[in-house]
């Protein structure tokens, strides 16, 4: 699905690396790393919200809502689902945003 200023979906993934948590927003191309999980969630939420609001407010091109991240993060995403290593990798996900009008309702949940 291609995101537009009127409708879109953001997928988030948070996993534990050796010493830090890594958080990704696939559609906005955001990758964050933080020792504290709550700080990471805060940074992901606020960074994503700021990008979406800026694109909408300044009527920027929809391409800003359709970025990509390195392929290794997609492998981590799919590995967690297909092989069912979610618990082993400590994978977490934020609830998807299905409508950018509800961006303030982004909240964490475990998969």
N, C-alpha and C positions, 0 to 999 in steps of 0.2 A: 504494500500500500504506500502510495506517495502522500506525504504530509503536505497540507496547504495551510494557509492562515485561518481557514474556516473549520478544518477538520484534520485530525492527526492522532497518532499514537506514538508514545515514547516507551521504549523498553529499557529497563535498568537491570544491571547485574552487579552484585557485590560479592566478592569472595576474599578469603583470607589467604594471603601469600605467606612467606616465611615469617616476616616481622611486621607486616602491615596489612591493612585491608585495601583492596583495590575496588574502585567503583567505576562503572561504565554507563554512559547513556549512548546507546548504539546510534540512534537517529540524529543526535546532535554532535556526535564525534567527541564527546567529553570523556576523559579518562582522569580520574583523581586517585591519589594514594594518601593514606592517613593511618596513623597508629590507632586512633580512637574511632570506633565504629560510628558513634553518634555524630561526631564531627564530620565524618565522611558523608553520612546521609544528609546532614545539613548542607554541606558544600554542593553535593550533587543536586539536591532539591533547589537550592537558591540559584545555582549556576544555570540549570535547565530553565527555571522560571524566568530568569533575567533574559536569556537568549530568546525564548518564545515571545515574551512581552516586547522586547526591542524590535523583533521582526514585525510584529503586529503594529506597534505604535508608529514605526518609521516606514511602514509599507515596503519592507525589503523583499527581495526575491525569495520564493519558497525553497530555493536550493539550500538556504541556511537551516532549514528544518529537515533536510534529507542528506546529512553527512554520513560518513562511515568511519569505522575504526579498523585497526589492524586485524588481519585474518585470525591471529592467535586468539583473540577474544571471542570470536564466533566459535572456534573450536572448543574453548572452555564452556561456552553456553551450551552447545550441543552435546558435549561430553557429559555434562551434568544431567541432561535429560535422557539421552539414549542409554548410557551405561548405568544410570541411576547412582552416580557418585555424589549426589547433592550433599549428603551428610558428611562424607569424607572430606570434600573440598570446602565445606562450610559455605556453600553457595546461598545467597539471599537475593531477593528480588524486590523492587519497589512496585507497587500496584501500577499497572499501565494507565496512562492518561488517554482516554478515548476522545476527548473533546477539549481543545485548548481553553475553552471558557471555564473549565474546572481545574485549571492548573494549580490552584491553591489547595486542592484536596489531595495532593500527592502525599502518600503515607507509606511507611515501610511495612513489609510483611515477609514472612519466610515462605520459601517454596518447598 
